[in-house]
Each structure stands twice: as structure tokens, then as C-alpha cells.
Amino acid sequence: MDGVTLLSSRVSHFSLRVKIALLLKGIEHDDLPQDLRNKGQLLLESNPIHKKVPVLIHNGKPIVESVIIVQYIDEVWSGESPLLPTDAFLRAEHRFWTDFIDKKLLDCLMRFMRGDATNEEFIENYELLEEAFTKLGNEEEGPFFGGARMAFLDVMLAPYAVWIPGIAGVMGLKPASQEQCPRLHNFFQAVLAHPAAKLALPTVEALKEFLVARSAVYRGK
Ligand SMILES: N[C@@H](CCC(=O)N[C@@H](CS)C(=O)NCC(=O)O)C(=O)O
């Protein structure tokens, strides 16, 4: 299989990261949406260990795990819209906060959806991200961690621009106010207005429909 193929699912925040990275870099690719309740042979063969999306197949070779895929994309298509900063310390910071998003923010949101985490816990994590913004992002250059353009950490966080309002709308999550976390507020607004992110992300309404349909599963019923 020549070229670039993305195995993904419609609302998967992990898949959306990869889709945004491909669009930001202008990489031609085929989308193969997967039915995760009835996994196809290609998904099972290309991600035999985790059997999850996203999978990027590049010239017949599968790459899995969203963070690894986006780093791979950045290395292979290095000339177009670089995502990771050139400075090693900053690269480490982008990777640290990505890890934070996956381990703390996402874990907290998943537990919130199951009724096992409080809104306060979510706000604490949200405020830590706001601090990261204050430290890493230059407000005068633009709304992203990468300034005027999306960098690695922006891509990692972008899907939450629809996931957080979706969970708020369906499951009563109360995000921090604009006054409490102005940088994150501006970031999410900028993501929703960004051409690549706009193309990739489902609407908040579509996400709400998905969450309503899945809420019994999230609640473990
Ligand atoms: N750590 C993985 C997580 C991937 C993941 O959890 N994908 C979900 C969709 S959001 C999936 O494929 N779930 C199917 C399953 O668990 O059977 C990544 O970053 O790519």
C-alpha cells in the first residue's frame, strides 16, 4: 500500500490529533474510518497489540499511538510547518505537557464521565495547563503554544476544543471561566477558528450526540 492512510474514528480525540497534523502539513492521505465495535482485518493486523485507532499507514508500514504518529509525521515531513520546537528544552516541555494531557486531564475527564471525579479536580488540571500556557506561549505572538501557528502541544490539546464543551453540554462539566483561564479560553477559540482544526474536528453538536448515545457505556451501565 503506497502513500498515507489514516485509520481513525469520527470523534476519537487521539485520531483527531493525527488528522490535524496531516492537514497542517498538507500531506495527501486517505481516510479509512473504522467501526470500533466491529474491528476490521486491516486495523487488527496493523495494530495487533492495542487494536486501537489511530493508525497511520505510510508506504505499507503501520505506525500506532497518536503521540508517536504525530512525532513521526513531524520527522518525515520536517520541511512543512514544523511542530516540535528546535530547542531541546522546549521540546521536552511540549512532551511533558502532552503526557500531562494524556495522564491527568484525560484520566480526570474519563472519570468525570463515569461519575468518579469532581469538577474541582478537573479545574485544578485545567489551571495547571493555564500556567503552562503562561510559561510556554508568547501571548503577543499569538493564541497557540507555537505563537501564531499550531505547534506540537497545540495539536495534542486541540481535540479538547470540542470534547470539553461536549462533556459540559451532556454531562454537566463546568469548565473554568474566561476570567479564570484566559489563555486556554483564547486557545480553544483559536482552535475552533483554525482552518485545519475546523476541517478535522466534529462539531460540538455532533460530539454531544455521540456522548448522549455513549453515556450509558461511560457510566458503566
Ligand atoms: N494511547 C492511544 C490511545 C488510542 C485509543 O484509546 N483509541 C480509542 C479511540 S479514542 C480506540 O481505538 N478504542 C477502541 C478500543 O478500545 O477497543 C493513542 O494515543 O493513540
The ligand as a Tripos MOL2 file, in Angstrom:
@<TRIPOS>MOLECULE
LIG
   20    19     1     0     0
SMALL
NO_CHARGES

@<TRIPOS>ATOM
      1 N1         -2.8010    5.8250   23.5360 N.3       1 LIG1
      2 C1         -3.5080    5.6380   22.3090 C.3       1 LIG1
      3 C2         -4.9900    5.5530   22.6390 C.3       1 LIG1
      4 C3         -5.8280    5.1840   21.4160 C.3       1 LIG1
      5 C4         -7.2830    4.8990   21.8370 C.2       1 LIG1
      6 O1         -7.6240    4.7350   23.0190 O.2       1 LIG1
      7 N2         -8.1530    4.8250   20.8230 N.am      1 LIG1
      8 C5         -9.5370    4.5120   21.0610 C.3       1 LIG1
      9 C6        -10.4490    5.5100   20.3560 C.3       1 LIG1
     10 S1        -10.3330    7.1160   21.1020 S.3       1 LIG1
     11 C7         -9.8520    3.1220   20.4780 C.2       1 LIG1
     12 O2         -9.4150    2.7850   19.4050 O.2       1 LIG1
     13 N3        -10.6520    2.3440   21.2070 N.am      1 LIG1
     14 C8        -11.0650    1.0570   20.7550 C.3       1 LIG1
     15 C9        -10.9350    0.0280   21.8280 C.2       1 LIG1
     16 O3        -10.5220    0.3630   22.9520 O.co2     1 LIG1
     17 O4        -11.2800   -1.1280   21.5760 O.co2     1 LIG1
     18 C10        -3.1810    6.7910   21.3490 C.2       1 LIG1
     19 O5         -2.6980    7.8330   21.8070 O.co2     1 LIG1
     20 O6         -3.3350    6.6220   20.1330 O.co2     1 LIG1
@<TRIPOS>BOND
     1     1     2 1
     2     2     3 1
     3     2    18 1
     4     3     4 1
     5     4     5 1
     6     5     6 2
     7     5     7 1
     8     7     8 1
     9     8     9 1
    10     8    11 1
    11     9    10 1
    12    11    12 2
    13    11    13 1
    14    13    14 1
    15    14    15 1
    16    15    16 2
    17    15    17 1
    18    18    19 2
    19    18    20 1
@<TRIPOS>SUBSTRUCTURE
     1 LIG1         1 GROUP 0 **** ****
